[in-house]
Amino acid sequence: MEEYLQVVPSELEIIKQDVEKKNSELEKKIELLEEEKMHLRLDVDVQKLEAEKLKKGKNKVEEDLDSLKTDYKKLRVSMRTAGLGKTSEQWRREI
């Protein structure tokens, strides 16, 4: 007779198994989310570095442009002082 008896888990044991299964699934999801969070932080760090690099490059270009403008103004003044800034029409009148 004992051969035909089955062990039937109690309702509490079934609920406990379900909870443990859900807990395991949630732990896996948490691990995946934490890994994704880490990757997103790395992406943000990379983007911040790229933005900083672009900003420095922009500042350098602006400084170079300002320097070129200053040099151009100095050159124009030097040319006027030396008489080299005249147009061909002005040279003809002078000759």
RAPEJO-V745564 format. One line per field, one symbol per residue. ss: DSSP state (H for helix, E for strand, - for the rest). psi: psi as a letter, one per 30 degrees, with the letter a starting at -180 (. if undefined). A space follows every 10 residues. Layout:
ss=???
psi=???
//
This chain:
ss=-HHH------ HHHHHHHHHH HHHHHHHHHH HHHHHHHHHH HHHHHHHHHH HHHHHHHHHH HHHHHHHHHH HHHHHHHHHH HH-----HHH HHHH-
psi=efffkkjkkl eeeeeeeeee eeeeeeeeee eeeeeeeeee eeeeeeeeee eeeeeeeeee eeeeeeeeee eeeeeeeeee efgfglleee eeee.
//
